[in-house]
Structures are given as structure tokens and as C-alpha cells.
Amino acid sequence: MAETASRGIAWAGIVNLVGGATGSVIGLVLAAIVGRELGTDGAGTYFLVVAIFMIVSNVAELGADTGLVRYVSAARATDRLGDVPHLVAIATRPVLLVGAGVIGATGVAVLVAPDLVPGVSPGLVVAAAALAVLSSMIAVMLAVSRGLGDVLSYPLLQNIALPLARLAGVTGVVVLGGGSLAVLTAWMAPVPVVLALAAVVALLMTARRAGTVRPPRLPASDRRRLSRDFWSFSATRGLSSGVEILLEWFDVILVGALTSAEEAGIYAVVTRCARAGEVIQQAARIAVGPQISGALARGAVDEARTIYGLVTAVMIWLAWPFFIVLAVFSDAVLSVFGSGFEDGALSLSVLSLSMGLATAAGTVQTILLMGGRSRWQLGDKSAALALNIALNLVLVPLWGIEGAAVSWAVTILADTALVVYQVQHLMGVRPHGRHLWVSAALSVGVVGTIAGTSRLVLGSSIAVLLATTAVAALVYVAVSVPLRHRLGLVELLNHR
């Protein structure tokens, strides 16, 4: 039996949560260094280039990462490990070919328009495109090991090693007095090293579980069927993944285009703070993706429902306190990043509350994908992107970054509501609700009361924020212990 099954979902979730939380903290520290050293204007240029890098990297994955998690874990669950080397070959070749095309197209583009990215040299633009393609291969390689039951490599490499290397490089550049371009170079430089490590892990895991890294002989018809099935799902997922990353970063680019680089820098920091809370959702997605895929592949819908309900309750229990504190003390949080960033306090409060509500839906996106509904998700994300762009074009000129925050809040809540309907009503995967309500009531009743009272009585500062967080955490854990069964914590820990 695979490690994730023998040790349980809780183990996989904890490992990925620790890794994701570490990566988020490092990312926020990095943003604080950039904000304090480069100012709001320099931070704006930095985040605009990072946004383009992330968009190219995610689009270049072509959905092969999600496809590998789904099909490799399904092959493992149905004793077809001989398909794994074929799946790896089927997934990686198109990604490499498209990546080469992206690099070539970028080279041609900078020759035609040397100022394609204002303030960034053409050579750095091409290098960024090449490194973005290599970054996409990191996700693909780690997807192989994830599908084979490895829960350690992804958090260690993607969430800890890569952010730490970036932090070390950027800190060194800043100490030496480098500007935004030098900072960007240091941020991108660790990608090839992490890719090499991820590739080694994927090869070792494939050899260990499948017995070989060379695809065994298959009839031509079987190879065509496997490739057709894989890319029928993955190509659609790739399109929706591209739309998702546009949803995550395109509003930063729009704010920069419609207002200024300074406003884009402030808004980028605001969105990074709000998205730090997504580490809970990401850990849950990585932990339960193979489990959900295996359960649905066996037709075990009740098992999928049980996993969905337990994981969602724990997501609320963990995430809502973070979002509540972030919303209440948004100005104090943003002051950490330097002068001028406090102007985004209202935007951060709006985003924090909307992200908290979206978290209550649980791992619906994972269930949709692992159930093979990648076409549904593509439609959902395309509609969400269209809504987001339309709202931004109307609200950003009127309200600035507050308009961008409202646009994102409306978009994410509308998208979440649609996916919840699809998973719970069209797919029939409904969670048991008793644990969810206890988690929600406890979060609001304990953390909401303490944070709100502290803000009213003591005001908002970093000192008050830290003291309130410490007190709220102690009281929250103390109250949660006797309620651990009603919260679903014990049942999740015992789930195999």
C-alpha cells in the first residue's frame, strides 16, 4: 500500500501544510525585503515581471502536472503501474516542445520590440522565458512522484528549497546594493538546480514503483489510447490552469496599466498577503488529490464524500483564524512591508474575508479535476476571468486598488459557488455538514471576538497584532481540544 494510504491523509496534509506555510512565510519575507529596499515603485516593476514569469510557467505546463497526478495515482490504485513510464513519456515530450517554442517566440518578440517589457533588458526577458519553461518542468517532475505516493518531495523542493534559495539570492543582491533587475535575476536563478533535483526524484520513484524508467512494449493501439485519454484530460486542464494563473496575476498587470507601477506594487503585496492563507487549501489539495482520484476510479463515492467533509472542516478550522486576524489588522500587517503599503489596508480586508468564505467550500476544485471534469473547470475559469477583467476595467479607474479587490472578491465567490453546485449536485459528492458548522462557529466565536475586541480597545499596531495572535491561538487551541471529535480532527487523523 502506498505511503499516503498507510500513513493517512492527515500525515500527507500536515507535511504539505508545514512545507506550504514555510514557503508562504519565506515569500512574505521576500516581499518585505523587496518593498523596503526598492520602495513601492521598484516593487511594482519586480512584481510585474514576476507575474509574467508565473503566467508563462503555468501555461507551459499544459496541464501535464495535474494529468500525471490523476492518471499515475489511478494506475497505482488499479494495479497498472506498468503504465507509469508511458505516462511520464507522454506528458513530458509535448511540454518540452512547447517550451522550446515559447523561448523561440520570446526571442523573436524582443528582436521586433526591444522594449517589450519596460525597464527590463531584452536579454533578461529571454532568460526569464527560458527559466519559466524550466519552472514548468519542476511541477511536471514533482507530479510524477506525487502520483506515486511521495508526500515529501513537493513541499521540500517546491515550498522550501526553491523559496529559500530565492530569499538567499535576493538578500545577497540587496546587501550589495543591486536594483530591481539584479533582484529579479537572483529570484529566477535557483530554478535549474531545483529542476535537476525534482527530475532525480521522479526517476528514482518511477524505477522503485514501476520497476523501470523505460516504457515497456505496448501495442500501438494501447499507446494511442493512453495518450489520447491523458491529453484529452490534461490539455483541457492546461487551458483552465492558464486561465487560473491569469486570474491570480492579471489584475496586478491591469492595475499597473490602468494606474501606476506604484499602485501595482501595493496591490501585489496585498494579494500575496491574502493568498498566504491559501497554503491550507494547497496542502489539502496535494494531500487528497491522489486519494480522491483513487476513490473515484474505484467508484467509491462514499469514501470521496467522507474525505471531502473531514478535510473541509479542518480547512475551516485552520484557515478562518488566519483570515479573521488578517482582515482586522490589515494596516498593521502591511506596515511590515514599508512606507506607503498601508494604503492597501481596505483592499486586504476585503480579500481576506472573501478568501475565508471561499475556503469553506473545501477541496471542490480537486474533486472536479480528479473526477475527470476538466472541461467543466475550463468553462468555470474562463467565465471567472471574463467577469474579473470586466469588473477591473470598470472599478479600477473608479476606486483604484480597492476596485481591484472588490473585483477579485466577487469573482472568487462566484466561481466557488458554481463549482460547489457542480460537485455537490451534478457529481453527487456532498460532504457531511456536522463538522463544518462546529469549525466555522468556533473560529468566529473565539478568534473573531478576541481580534475584534483587541482592535477596538488597543488599536492597531504590530505589537498589538502579535499579542492578539498569541492570545487568540492559545485560547483557540484550548477550546478546540475538548471539541476535537466534533471538529472531525480525530476522525481525519484515524482515516486510512
N, C-alpha and C positions, 0 to 999 in steps of 0.2 A: 504493500500500500504506500502511496506517496507520502512524503513528509508532511505536506499540508493537511492531509486527511488524518494521519496518525497523531499529529500534534494538535490538530484542531484549528478552526478558523480564528479563534482568539489569539493563538500564537502568531499566525500569519499577520493578523491585524495589528498586534502590538509591535511586531518587528517593523512593519511598514509605517506605523504611526510614529515610532521613535525616529526612524530614518527621515520621514517626511517632515516631522517637526524640526529636526536638526537642520534640514535643508531650508526650511522656511525661515528659521532664525538667522541662519547664515545669509540668506537672501536679504532679509531686512537690515542686518548689519552692513551688508554691502551697499544697499540703497542709502543708508545713513551716511556712510563714508562718501559716496558719490555726491549726495545732496550737500553735505557740509563743505566738501572740498571744491566742488565745481559750481555750487550755487544752483538756483532754480533754472537758470538759462542753460548752463552746462549739463545739468541733469536732464533737461529736456532733449538735448541732442543725443545724449547717451541712451535714453530710453526709446527714442525714435528708432535708432539703429538696432537696438535690442529687439524691438517689436518686429522689425522687418526680418531679422535673423530668425526669430521664433516662428514667424509665419512660414518662411521658406523651409525651415527644418521640419515642421509638422506636415506641410503639404507634400514634401518629398518622401515621407514615409509611405504614402499611397494607401494607408490603412493596413499595411502588411503586419504591423505590430499587433493590432487587435485581432487580425485574422489568425496569426500564429498562436496567440493565447487561446483563442476559441478552438481551432482545429487540432492543435497539439494536445491540449487538455482533453478534448473529446476523444482523440485517438488513445490517449492514456487510459481514459475511463472505460473504453470499449475494447481494450487489449489489442490495439492495432499500432503498436509502437514502431513497426516496420515502416509506417507511412511518414514518420518524423523527418528522416533525412530528405525525402522527396519534398515535404512541405517547406523545409528550410531552403532548398534549392529553388523551388517555385516562387518563394517570397522574395529572396534576395536579388535575383538577377534583374527583374524589372526595376527595382529600387535603384540599383547601381546604374542602369542605363539611363533612367530618367534624371538621376543626379548628375551624370555627366552632361546631359542636355541642359540642365539648369546652369551649370558652371559655364558652358559654352555660350548660352544665351546672355548671361550676365556680362561676359567679356565683350560680346558684340555690342550690348547696350551701352557700356561705358565708353566704347570707342566712338559711338554715334553721339552720345550725350555725356561728356566728361563730368558734368555737374549733376549727374543723375540723383545723387544724394547730397544735398547742400552741406558744405563744410567737411565732407569726407572724400579722401583721395580715391581715384579710380582703382588703384592697386588694392587698397583696403576693401573696397566694395567687392572685387572679385574674390579676394581671400575670404571675406565673410561668407560669400555664397558657397565656396568650397567647404568651409568649416561647418556651415549649416547643413550641407548634404551629409557630411561625416556624422554630425549630431543626430541626423535622422537614422543612421545605421546603428547608433547606440541603442535606440529604442527597439529596433528590429532584433538585434542580437539578444538583448535582455528579455524580449518577448519569448524567445525560444526557451530560455531557462525557466521563465515564469510558467509557461505551459507545461513544463516537465516537473513542476512541483518545487522549484527552488524559490524560497521566500527571502533569501538573504542578499543575493547579488544586486537586485534592483535598488533597494534602499542604500546599500553600501556604496555602490558606484554612482548611481544617478542622483541620489539625495544627499550623500555625504562627501564622497571623494571629489566629484566634479565641483560642487559649490565651494568646498574648502580650497581646492586648487585655484579657483577663480578669486576667492577672497584674498588668498596669499599673494597672487599676482597683482591684483588691483591695489592692495595695500602697499606693496613694494613700489609700484609706479607712482602712487600718490606721495609716498615719502620722498621719492626722488624728484618730485615736482612736475610730473607728467600731466598733460592735459587730457581732454576727453578722448582724443583719438588713441593715445597711448593706453588709456584705461580700457577702451574697447578692445584693443589688441590683446591686452592681458586677460580680459574676460573670455575671449574666444580661444586662446592658446591651448588650454588643457584638453580640448575635445579629442584630438587624435590619440592621446595616451589612454583616456577612458575607453575609447572605442576598441583599442587593442585588448584591454583587459576584458571587456564585455564579450569580444569575439572568442577569446580563450575559454571563458566560462561556458559559452554556448556550445563550443566544440566538445569540451570535456563532458558536459551534461548529456549531449546527444550520444556520444560514444558510450557513456555509462548506462543510459536507459535503453537506447535502441540497439546497442551492441556494435554500431558502426556509424561513421560520419559519411560514408559513401552510400548514396541511394542504391538499394538493391534493385535487381532487374524486376520491372513490372511490365505487363502487357501494355502496348501503346494505348489501347482504349482506356485502361485504368489510369494511366498517367494523364491523359487528356481530361478524364472525368475529375480527377483530383484537382488539376489546375483550374478547370472550369468552375468547380464548386468554390475553391479557395478565392479566386479573383472575382467571382460573382458577388461574394460577400464583401471581400476586402476593398475592392475598387469603390464600391458604394460607401463603405466606411471611410475610405480615404477622402472622398469628396466631403462627407459630413465632418470629418476631422479638420479639413481645411476651413470649412465654414466655422467650426468651433473656435479655431485659433484666431480667425478674423474677428469673431465675437469678443474674444479675450483682449485683443490688442488694437483692433482697427479704430476703436473710439479714441485711443491715445493719439493715433495719427490724425484723426479728424479734428481733435481739439487743437493740435499743433497747427493744422492747416487753417482752421476757422478762427483761431485766437492768436496764440504766440507759442514759441518754444518754452517760455517760462511757465505758462499755464499748463502745457503738456507735461512738463516736469512735475508740477504739483499733482496733477491728476494721475500720472503714472505711479507716484508714490502712494497716493490714496488707494488706487486699485490693488497695488501689491500688498498693502496692509490688509485690505478686506479679503483678498484671496489667500492670505496666510491661513485663514480658517478652513480653507478647502483641503488642508492636509488631512483632516479627518475623513472626508469623502474619498480622497485619493487612496488613503490607506485601506479603507473598506473596499473600494473598487478593486485594488490589486489583490487583496486577500480573498474576496469572494468570487472574482471573475471565473477562475478555473472551477470552483465548486459549483457555481450556478450553471456553467456550461456543461459540466459532467452530469448534474442532476437533470437538466432539461434533455440532454442527449439520451438518458435512460428513461425519460418520460416520468421522472419523479417530481411532479409539480408540487406535491405537498412538502417535500424537502426544500424546494426552492422557496416556497411561501414561508416556511419556518426560518430559514436563513435570512430572508428579506426582513421579516418582522423583528427578529432579535438584533440584527445589525443596525437597523434604522433606529431602534430605541437607544442603543448605545451611542450612535452618531449624535442624536439629540442631546443625550446626557453629557457628552464630551464637548460638542461644538457650541451649544447655545450659551454657556457661561462666557466663552471667549467673545462671541459676537455681542453679547449684552455689555460687557465691560468696554469693548471697543467703541460701541455706539455712545455710551455715556461719557467716556473720557477721550473722545476723538481728538480734541485740541491738544491735550497733553501728549497723546501718542505721537501726533505729527510734529510736535516741537522737538522731538528727538532728532529729526532729520535736518534741522537747521532753520534759520530765519526765513520766514515767508511761507513755509509749508503749512502753517496753522490755518491759512486761508481755505484749505480744503476740508476743514472740520465737519461742516454740514454735509458735504458730499460723502465723507467717510461714515457718518452716522446713518445716512440713507442706505448706503451699500451694505453696511453691516447688518441692518435689520432685514433687508431683502435676502441676503445670503443665508441668514439664520432660518428664514421661512423656507427657502429652497432646500436647505439641509434636511428639513423634516420629511421630505419626500423619500429620503433614503437612496438606495443604490438603483434607482429606476433606470438610469441610462445603461448601467451594466446589464441589467436583466433584459432590456430591449436588445442590446447587442448580442449577448450570449444566447438569446433566443432566436438569433438569426434575422432580426428585423432591422438590418442596417439601412434598408430603403426607407423605412418609416423615419429613422433618425435623420437621414439626409433631408427629407421633407420638412421635419421639425426645425432643424437647424437653419435651413435656407429661409424658412418663414421668419425665424427669430432674427436672422441677420438683416433681412429686409426691413423688419419692424425697427430694429436698433438704428440702422442707418437713417431711416425716415425721421425717427424721433430726434436723433442727434442733429440732423440738418435743420430741424425746426427749433429745438430747445437750446442748443449750444450758443447760437447767436443771441438768443434772448437772455439766458441765465448763466452762460459760461460753463464752468466745470460742474456747477450744481445741475445744469440741464443735462450734462453727460451722465451724471449719477442717476438722475431720475429716469433717463432713457434706458440705462442698463438695468435698473431695478424693475421697471415694467417688463423689459424683455425677458429677464431671467425668470420672473414669476409666471409670465405667460407660457414660456417654454416648458417650465417644470409642470404646470397644470396640465398641459397637453400630454406630456409623457406619462404622468400619473394615470390619466384616463386610459391611455393605450395599454399600459402594463396591467393595471388592476381590472379593467373592464373588458378590453379586447383580448388580452392574453390570459386573463383569469388568475393572475398571480397577485393575490391580495394578502397583505401582512396581517397578523393578529394584532389588534389595537391596544390591548390592555397595558402593555409595557410602554407604548409610545406616550400615552396620556400621563403616566406617572413621571416619565423623564421630563416632559415639557413643563408640567406643573412644578416640579422640584426646581428646575432651572430658573424659571421666572420668579417663583416664590422666594427662593433663598438668594440667589445671586442678583436678581433684579432689585429686590428690596434693599440689600446691603449696598449695592453700587449706587442706586438712586438716592438713598438717604445720605450716603457719604458725599455725593456731589452737591446736594442741597445744603448740607451743613458745613462741609470743609472746603468746597470749591473744587477746582480742577488744577492739578499740577502733577509733575512726575512723582513727587513724594507721596501725594495722596493716592495716585493711581497704584503705585507699588504696595502701599499699606493696605488699601482696599482689596486688591487682588489676593494678597496673602491671607487676610481675614476671611474673605469670601471662600477661598479654596479650602481652608481648614473647616469652616462650618459646613460647606457643601459635602465634603468627604465624610464628615462626622454624621451628617443626616443620611447620607446615602448608604452607609454600612448596614443599618437595620432594614433598609428598604431594598437590599441587593437582589432579593428574589423577585420582588415586584418590578424592579427595573430590568429584569432579564439578564443581569450580569452573570449570575451563577449558571443559568441555562446555557448561555453563549460559551462560557468557559468549559463547560462539560460537553459541548457539541462536538461530534466526530463525524 
